[in-house]
C-alpha cells in the first residue's frame, strides 16, 4: 500500500535543474521533488507521494490529517497490530537472512 502524506517544506533548493525540497514529516526529514508544485515555498505543507510533492495544502488541513493518522495508529495498536494489520513486535522475516 502506498500513502501520500503531508509534510512541511523546510528548505527549497535546486538539484540538477530540478526544484527539490527538504520535507519535515513530524520530525523525520526527507527530500522530495517539488516540480509538480512550482509555487510552493518554505513553510508551506505539501502532500508527498513516492518522493514527489503532488499538491499544496494549508497547515490546518495538514494538522487534521496528522490527527486522523494518530487515531488510526492508536486504534490499530489497541487491536495489537500496526496500521497494515501486522502483529506488533513482528520483525520482517526477509531481513533475517539465510538460515
Secondary structure, 3 states (H helix, E strand, C coil): CCCCEEEEEEEEEEECCEEEEEEEECCEEEEEECHHHCCCCCCCEEEEECCEEEEEECHHHHHHHHHHHHHHHHHHHHCCECCCCCECCCCCHHHCCCC
